[in-house]
Amino acid sequence: MEDYDVRSAASILASVKEQEARFEQLTRALEEERRNVTLQLERANLPPNPTTSQPLAWQQMVMQEQSPSNA
């Protein structure tokens, strides 16, 4: 019976350690998501800026057209 108790305790301890590791992983993921949402909200609250509101490909094309080598 004592051997069973030791195995049971070891099994419970292993399960708790797995749950703690998973909790830490979820906590990090949640914190990362919170940072992303905060950045999105900050960007949404900024006044519109024509150069940053355009898609990146459009910005690159405009920059190429405006570069001195194309003048």
MODELLER restraints for C-alpha pairs under 7 A, 6 or more apart:
rsr = mdl.restraints
at = mdl.atoms
rsr.add(forms.Gaussian(group=physical.xy_distance, feature=features.Distance(at['CA:51:A'], at['CA:59:A']), mean=6.99, stdev=0.5))
